[in-house]
């Protein structure tokens, strides 16, 4: 058992033998429980130790991969993604050194067979009953409220990204146990009193004037515009890195950016977890309003959930989403219909699956969007999610020759592998801009008024590049903004000062407002609360949370009812 305890400490990068004994025991105890249960079953000490350490070693490996790519430690919520990961194993293999894993698995199987052959089983007896009772008692305690209090005092990993200092103090195993025992409600609870106060303040600011104050499309008349939203995987302008002149990395982006309304916004993730940004764009609810570490499409969007897609749909729009990747990954196959999309076109429906790099190209996505836009009855709302510029970026990534990549400018202080990664990223970002230009050309040839919103979901997982080059702005990499751009084949009214969206949860509702489509009262309240300078600092944090809760709890079909009446009928 001492050897097993030492192995637990050795495998965890955040604990060591000089930590206080209680902290060590918080990490060792769960593994010992597994060891005792395995010993009862296999009756061989070495094989039981292997059975206890293997899951821990695998979790630590996944933790290391996740830290390297996303800056986030392994979470208990990640276990719920196992089925999706196995169904889309290609994505994981790109990050996980698949050949090495196969060799390790083979060695482990060989070791287990050798242990089974060399160590004779212990004689069955009463000791098994005693150990099983101890294991069950230990497991029961770990899942009890008493253990929850003990582990809670050790500290939780709470931030939306990056490693919190508390997990470094408590250790990964203790953190996993803490979160498994914690009672988590993904949706914020309704608060009728706070909601009523927020609505009263918003109605006072309206002062009988229902204008949004941000302007709508000019020149559309009574014709509702078709609306296309493009989420571009990992898109940002590398010119924001220190050592690069503006417009040198993506000259096409600079040209097209000046043709519409543009800005920058903060997003709730870095390097991955696209669905956090998707969730914010579509619902208008910030990720921080949810329980920490949840995956929105697995824990929140599990039933019909109010969104801008439902808003367009209720206004008579056809709604569809296009994503050139696995239909079921991140639960999109269930979440997209729940968010109001009538049709979901994924990789399995695409006739052309040509890849550029590791993933299906943005060219294929653009072709699918144009075909769908030409085929759908108007008006329509399309949401396109690209995949091409998903990581990793390394020497194994297929792409252009070195001569073409070497022409792409990078900061002068990067090492060779860092420069390669940034050049690969920029090559695909240029492809994204080229496809945006194709969409703009198509939009400009259409007779119907059309809005096109393009944005990045997060910065890419180029941590080494960002650490070495730095940014023009002093904020850390996970607080750097991503760009957005709104274009139209009609004139666009200017944005009122102070009303431009600065966070991803503001962008979707802002788009609805620009389109002139009638939105439900709770969405109108959010638009005013988020974008009206007159309300800045007036609405308290609990009142904003009550608005977000109302969005998530109210069925889409009940959207048109005034939220105040719904709140009055709901007891706290």
N, C-alpha and C positions, 0 to 999 in steps of 0.2 A: 504493500500500500504506500509506503514511503516513496518507492520508485515511481509509482503512478502519480502521486502528488507532485513530485519533482518534475515529472514530464508535463503536467498541467501548467506549472509555473514557467517552464522553459518554452512551451509553445506560444504563450501569450506575450505579445510585444509590449504590453502595458503593465505587466506586473513582474516583480522579481522577489527573490527570497528576503530582501531587506524590508519589504512592506510589513506593516503590522499584521500579526497573526490572524486577527478577525477578517481582514481583507483577503488574505490568502485562502482562508477556509470558505469564504463566500464563493470562490471560484472552484475550489477542490471538491466541496461537498456534492454538487450535482454529478460530477464525473464519478465519484465514489459510489453514489447510488446506482448509476448505470453498471459499474463494475460488479457490485454485489449481485445485482439481478442477473448479469451475464454469467457470473460464477455459479449461481444456482442452476442455470440451464446447461452450461457446457462442462462444468466440474473440472475445469483446467484453468489454473491461475493465469498462465501466460496468455492463453486464448481469450480469457475474459478481459484482461488488461488491453489486449489488442482491440477487442470489441468496444471498449470504453474510449480508447484514444483515437480510433479511426474517425468517428464523427467529429470529434474535436479538431483533429488535424485538417479534415476537409473544410470545416467551418472557418478555421484560421486561414486556410488557403483562399477561400472565397472572400474572406475579409481583406486579405492582402490585395487581391485583384480589384476589389471594389474601392479600396483606399487609393490605389494607384490611378484608377481611371476616373473616379467620381469624388474622391476626397471624403467618402462617407463609409463608416464602418458597417459591418454586417448587422442586420436587424432581425428580430424575431419575425417581423412582417415579411421578410424575404422568403421565409419557408413557404408561405402561401403561393409563391410564384413558381414552385418547383415544377408543377405540371406544365405551365406555360413555357418554362425554360426547356424542358425535355421536348416539347412540341416544336420549339424553334432553336434547337441545339446549335445550329450554325452560328447564331449571333454570339453565344457564349464561347464557342471554340475559338473565334477570332481573338478573344482576349485571354484565353486560358492555356496556351501552349499545349494543344491537344496531344501531340506526339509524346511529350514528357508525361502527361497524365496517363496515357495508355501504358507506358513503361512502369510507372509507379503502381498502377492498379495490378499489373501482372506480378510485380514483386510482392505486393501485399498478399495476393492470393497464394503465391508460393510460400510466403512466410506463414500464413495461416495453416496451410496443409502440413508444413514441417512441424509447427507447434503441435498440431493435433496428433501427428505420428510420434513425436519424440516425448511428449508429456502424457503419461497415462492418466486416465480420468480418476478423480477421487471417488472413494466408495460412497454411494448414496446413503443418506442417513438423516438424522434429526437436524444436523447442522444446516441442511438446505432450508428447512422450515424456519429455523431461527434467522438465517441470513435474509430469506425472502421477507420475513416480518420486518426486519430492520430496514430493508430497501423500500418496502411499501410505506413504512412510517416516515422515512426520509423524504420519499416522493410526496407523501401527503402534506408534510410540513412545508416543502418547497412551494406547494400550490396554495398554502393557507394564507389567511390575512396576516398572521403573525410574521411569516416570512416576507410578505409584501412590505410590511413596515420596516423590517430589518434591512432588506435590500434597498428600499426607498431612501433610507437614511444614508446609504452609501453614495447616492447621487444617480440621476438619470442622464442619459444622452438626450438632449432636448432640441438641439438646433436643427434647422432644415437641411443644412449641409455642413461639411467640415467637422473635424474631430473636436469634441468638447473636452476641456481639461479634466472633467469629472470621470470620463470613461478611462482616461489614462490612470486615474487613481484607483478605480474599482476593478478594472479588468473586463474582458469581453464576456466570459462565461457568466459572471455575476450580472452584467448588464442584460444579457439575454434572459436570465431567470427573472430579473426585475420586471422586464417588459412583458414576459409571459404571464406574470401574476397581476399586472396592473389592469385595472378596469378601464377600458378605452371606449369612449363614445365618439365615433368619427364625425358625426354632424354636431354642430353647436346646438345647445338646447334653446328652445324658444323662450323668449322673455317678453311677454305681452306688455308689461309696464314700460320697459325700455323702448320697445317698438312704438308704443303710443307717443312717448316723448319725442322720439326721432321724427315721426310723421308730423307731429305738431310743429316742430321747428322747420321742416321742409315745406309744409303748407304755408307757414308764415313767410318763408323766403319767396315762395311762388307769388304770394300776394295777389292771387287770382289770375296770374299770368302763366299759362302753360307752355310758353316758349322755352326751349331747352337752352337757348343762348349760345349754341356752338355752331349753328348753321347747318344747312342741308345741301344736297346736290342742287346746283343751279341749272335750269334749262330742261328739267325732266317733266315739268308740267304735272299732269295727273298720272303719268306713266310710272309705275314703281320700277326702280332699277333692278336689274339682275346683280347679284352680289357674289363675288369670288374671293375667298380667303385662302392664302397660301402660307402655310407654316413651313419655313425652310430650315431643314435640319442643321443645327449648330451655326447658323449664319451670324456673322459679325464682320465688320470691316477691319482687316489686319492693320490698316493705317493708324489705328488708335494705339498700336504698340510704339513704345519709345524707339527711336532710330529709323522710323519709316515716315517718309513724306506723305502728306494727304493725297489720296487718289492714286498712289503708285501701285498699290496692291490690286485694287478693283476699280480701274478707271471707268468701266461701264456702269458701275453702281453710282459713281459720282454724277454721271450724265443723266441717268434715269431718275435719280433722287430729286433733282431739281425740277422735274416735270410734274410733281404732285406735292402733296402735303406729307412731311416727314418729321420724325422725331426719334427719341430714344426712350426705352422703358426698362425698369428693373423687373427681373423674373425670379420665381421662387426656387430656382435650382441652378446647378452648375455642372456642365460636363455630361449630363444625362437626365433621366427622369422627365422626359418630354411631356408625359401626361399631366404633370403638375401645371405646366404652362397652358396646355390644352384646356384643362379643367378651368383655369382662371379666365381664359379668353371666352370660353363658351358659357360659363355660368355668371361671371361677374363677381364671384366669391373668391377672396384670397386664400391661398393654401394655408396661410398661418391661422386662419379661422378654424381649421380642422384639428383633430388630434395629431400630435407629432408622429412622424414617420409612417403615416398611413399612405397607401397608394390609392388615389381618389377613385380610380375605376374599379378597384377591388373592394373598397370599403364604404364608399359614399354613393356612387352612381350604380346602385344595385336595383333601382326601380326608376320609373319615369321621373326625371329631374329637370326642373325649370332651366332653360338655356336660351341663348339667342336663336338657336335652330328652331326651337318650339315657337318662338316669337315670329320668325319668318313663316313658319308652317301655318300658324294660326291666321296669318295675314294673306293666305292663299298661295304661298310659295311652295314649289317643289324643293325638297332638301336632299342632299346627297353628300357623301364623303368619299374621297379617293386616297388610298394609302398603298403604295407599291411594296407591301411587305406582308408578313403573316397576319391573317385575319384575327386570330385569337390572342396575339401577343398583347400584353397589358390589358386583357379583357375587352379590347375594343369591339369585338363581335357582339358583346352584350351591352357595352356602355353606349355605343353610338346610337342604336335604336332608342335606348333610354333617354338620350339627350335630344331626341327629336328628329334624327335623320331617317328618312324613309328608305334610303338605299346606301349600301356600303360596298364599294368596289375595292377589293384587295388584290394581292398578287395573283391569287388563284383565278381571277377573272380577266387578267390582262393577257392579251394574245402575244404581245411583245414584252419580254422580260429581260431585255438587253441590259447588261450591267456596265457601269463605269466605276472602276474600283471594285470594292467588295459587294456593292449593293445595286439594286435596280436604279437605272439612271433617272435624272430629272427630265431628260428628254421623253422617256416613256411616260412619266407622270404628266407632262405637258400635253402630249398626244391624247392621253385618256381624258384630261380635263376639257380640251377643245372638242373632242368627239362627244362627250357627255353634254357640254354646254350647247352644242349645235342640235342635239337630239331632244333635250328636255323641253317640255312646254314651259313657256315663260309665265310669270317670273320664277326665277330659281335662286337658291342659295347653295353654293358649293364650297366645301371645305377640303382643301388638298394638303396632305401631309407628306413631305418629301423624305427620302431615305438615303440618297446618294452620298451625302457628306457625313454620314455616321462614321465614327471611328471603328477600329483604330487606324492610326496613320503611322506606318512603319515600312521597313524595307520589303516586307512581304506583300504589301498592297499593290495590286496590278494598276498600271497607269502608263503615262507617257514616258518616253525615254529621258535619260538624264539631261540631254541637251535642252529639251523643252522646259524641264523643271528648273534647271539652273538659271534660266532667264527670268524667273519669278523673284522679285526683290524680297529680301528678308533683313531683319536687323543684323548689323555686322558682327555682333558679339556672340551669336549662336554657335554651338558646337555642331558637328556634321549631322548627327542623327536628329538634333532639334531643328536644324535648317531643313532637312528632308521632310520632317513631319509637317512643318509650317507650309512648305512649298506644295506638298500634296494637298493639304487643306485648302490653300488658296486656289489651286488648280480646279478643285471641285466647286469652290465658292464662285469662281468665274463662270463655271458651267451653270450654276444656279441663276446668276445674273443674266446670262444669255437666254435661259429659258423664261425668265421674267420678261425680257424684251420681246420674246416670241408671243407671250400672252398679251402684252401691251399692243403689239401689232394686230393681233386677232381682235382684241377689244375695240381698237380704233376703227376697224372695218365693220363692226356690228351696227345695225340700225337702232337697236334698243339701247337705252341708257344702261351703263354697266359701271359698277364700282369694283376695284381690285385692291385688296389689302394684302400686303406682303410683310412678313416679319420673321425674325429669328427666335427660336425657342429658348436658346441658352448659348453660352460660349462653349466651344469645344473643349474636350479634356486634353488640353495641351499644357499641362501644368509646368513641365520643365521649360518649355518655351516662354511661358508667361513669367516664371520665376527669374529667368535669366534676362529677358528683354525689359520687363516692366511695361507700364502703360503711361500714356501722356497724363493721365489723371492719377491722383494718389491712392484711390480706393483699391482694396485687394481684388484679386481676380474674380472672386465669387460675388463681388458687388459692382462689377462693371456692367453697364447697360447693353442691351441689344437694340438694333434699329428696327423701325417700322416705317412703312411707306403706303400712302393711300393715293391711288390713281383713278381717273375716270375718263370716259370718252365724252363727258360733258364738263362744263366749268364747275369748279369747286369753290364754294364760299370759304373765305379765310377762317382760321381758327381764332376764336375769341381769346384774348390774352389770359393766360392762366388756366385755360380749359383743355389744353392738349393732354392726352393720356401719358402718364409717367410711369405706370405700372401695368403689368399684363392684365390684371383683373379689371382695369378700367377700359382697355382697348376694345373689347367685344361690344360692350354696351354703347361706347362712343360710336362705333361703326353703325349699330342699329339706329342711333340718333341721327347720324349723318344721312342714312338712307331714307329717312322720312317715314319709315314703317311705324305703325302704331304699336307701342309697347304697353305692357300691362303696368298697373300702378306701382307695384313693388319695384319694377325695373326703372320706372321714372324716378322713384324715390332714390334708388341707388345712383342713377345718373346725376341727379342734383347733389346728393351727398358727396359724391366722389369728385365732381367737376365744377361745382359752383364756388368761386372764391368767397362769396358772401357767407357760405356755410363752413369755411375752413376754421377749424378750432371750435366750432359751435356744437357740433354733434360729438357726444362723449363716446369713448371706446365701447362701452357696454351697449350703447344705442346702435352703433355700427354693427356690432356682433348680432344684435337682434334683427337688423335688416338682412344680414347674410343668412341667419337661421331661417327667416321667413321664406327666403328664396329656396333653400334646400328642402324645407319641410312641406311646402305647399305644392300639391300636384299641378303639373302644367295646365290641365284643363280648368283649374280653379284660378288661373292667373288673373283673369279680368276682374274678379271681385276685389273690392278695396281691402287692402291688408288690415286696416283698422278694425273692420268688422270681424275678420278672422281672428284677430288678436283678442277682441273682446269676448269671443266665445271659447277661448282657450284658457284653461286655468294653469297657473305656473306650476 
